Amino acid sequence: MNLTIARALLEDSRQQVLDNKVFRLLVLLTAIPILASFLIGFYPDHLQLLWGFEPIYWRDMPNFLGGTNSPGPEHAAAVIQGWQGTIVDFFAGNLGVLFCIAATAFFMPRVLEKGAADTMFSKPVGRLAILLSRYFAGLLFVGAIAFVLVFGMFLGFGLRSGYWDPGFLWGALTLVYLFGMMHAFSLCVAVLTRSSTAAILLTFVLYALSSAFHGGWMIWSYVDDKQASEELRAALQGPDAGEDDDAADGGERKGGDPGVVLDFLRTSLSVAHYILPKTSDADLITAKLRRALSERASDLASADDEIEVKRAPLGFHLVESTRDDLDGAGVRWEADSGAQAGSYVLRRFARPEVERGSGARARTLPQTGIWRAKDLADELQARTDLLRAPEYDSESLGGVRAGKVTWQEPSANGPRERERLCFHVNDHMYELDVDLSTNGEEAYVAGSRRQRFLADKNLVIGNVELLEPGEWYAQKFDWTAPWRFNVFFSIGSSLAFILAMLGIAWWRLARIDF
Amino acid sequence: MSADETILTVRGLEKTFKSGLFGRKGFQALKGIDLEVGRGQVFGLLGPNGAGKTTMVKILLDLVRGWRGEARVFGLPPSQAVTRRRVGYLPEAHRMPYYLTGWQVMVLFGMLAGRDRKSVEKRAAQLLDRVGMLKDCHRKVREYSKGMQQRLGLAQALVHDPELVFLDEPTDGVDPVGRKVIRQMVTELAERGTTIFINSHLLNEVEMVCDRVVILNKGLILREGTIEELTPSVDATRFELLAPGASLEEELRGVGEGFRRDGERAFELTVDDAGLDATIDRLRARGHTITGISRRRLSLEDAFIDLVKEDRK
């Protein structure tokens, strides 16, 4: 195929797309979020509709609309990211792609209609070239809409709200990637049946099935992993792991070996998952790419990937000389206004063996975070100089249970708010010491900053089971993960699916008598 | 360029369209066709429905595959795309891309044939003018009438200056003026050395423009030859008289054979050259005024129907 023919096919595809009414409708629909991104301003402490209207403060808004008691630039950015995700990942990535499938499903059947096919295929153009031209016409169709949507919103949020996140632009590419998988299948069905209705319906079925199989496979893998994790925890923590640890009631594996039917189901599910396109991974790939492009390097990451702190607490900075002291005196974040204003110190060490129980039931077990925090609370009770008595509590931290003790103590610079969080990960014990002046900022501001620092997305703890299979899979899914969770495998197998569909379509097309 | 140059050869061409589960059933559309066509000929391809005309053309254009025998276009098998650069095709009941304008259709198909845009645009303007579509060429195809689409179809088949053109029912839906233009275009193309295949059920049109005709039936060639060879003059002579009486047959008794009245003022009689003079003498002697005498030829339609009927027997 020479350049002239390729140019003619491209021009034909462009005309076909521009003539499409659904395309025009989708372009109009994409104008809505783009317009909104230009008209609504997202600012650190408020949101403003149009210009000159009264600002709406985040503190006055309900939670589901992004309201919060701890506003700030990061909160505004998080709300914008949430909107971007809703529009691009949910609406465009699901409804939009289904719309596009319906809008492009007729591309090939129209070419194969009697009368149209005769004229087209009587030209010196290979059947494969015409098949590919229709495939790329579809990609052009979606690519144009996706680019308008994503780039328009990118400009809108940037110009109006000052939020420039080039990582968001990956969203357009992911939409095309997602559509590319479905379009290849739609094209294959269209060639086999010469019916646009069959192409639309079967592609919808595939879309639903691939999500269902992927979801099923993910849950099954998650359950397997959880069982293995429970066994590991049981081995590490023993039967008396503590009141907050439900998994500590023994390492007995429930259910026993699956039967033949379950084995068969499992194998079928796995085969279907590996063969079908990984449509559900598209969002995760976008997130990975986005992070790779737009996120700063983590503030702290342990060499063994067991713990990662993405950002320092707001108003604090990492003391560089302590960066490598995680396994020693601890990594230290100090307040920008001076150490006396406050500090966070994170350290870890091997979990000590402790004696539990008494008499004949006494046993030596690895210490848990809960036990350690309780022991600290008991020790502090003995101190008489404290301004406020120690209080014990527990909370979830990056997916693990941590014991927490808070108290107030005097110092040369005035009273100090103290807090220690203890948690264990595999064979490490972690302690996070929070030391804040009570003279500085308002208590609630300090509290909200502490919450943001300890939030799951900022404090990432590896090698632990998370509560939700989706989050578990998202954590496993990585560029360097084992092949089952590997991004390259996901992309590669989906591309293989596209090639297989186009291959089948070509095989059939080469045998059609027009 | 000469008619001696063979541009299309078909030998023992067979094609069976398979159907049913695993293709166990089938319909044999071509049962062994032999044909050779030289440059500059206008070839009429005739036959009843299902005779295999379109199948043969489509094999030559690589639109139908899985055939047996030998087929060569410009000395190459039809599967070679390069042959189609030199071939134009107007399919029956064609559908041009409805989302394009007439002009865009011309440019698309010209470029798909491998011609550069500039030369295609130049040729497109000439052709659209010739078929009377230049005025409407910037309207979308979906707005065209059937006749307009047919004119555009013909123009697109010629946009890349092909040396061989297949026209399947070229005048279908076209008004009489348009038909005349198409006939003129065919004649001009043939004069320039283009070989043209015309597949049509309008036999009088075929008779007007074709110099060779092939009649197919049930996948086989029944007859092939020039129009003259297929439509020999019959011995019947037609006489037209000013006022023939009722006893005309009686008056001509003994002259010629097969007397047949043809309307009120004409009759036919089978006579040789000597008999022709005798008939004229007899008529003049009886006081008749002769207004016309003509030798009757078998029309292509008659020849076609006779051949097909004969084949059915």
Interface residues (C-beta under 8 A of the other chain):
Chain A: N2 T4 I5 R7 A8 L9 E11 D12 Q15 Q16 D19 N20 E113 K114 G115 A116 A117 D118 T119 M120 F121 S122 K123 P124 V125 G126 A510 R511 D513 F514
Chain B: F17 K58 L61 D62 L63 V64 R65 G66 A81 V82 T83 R84 R85 V87 Y89 P91 E92 A93 H94 R95 M96 P97 Y99 L100 Q104 V107 L108 F109 M111 L112 A113 G114 R115 D116 R117 G153 Q156
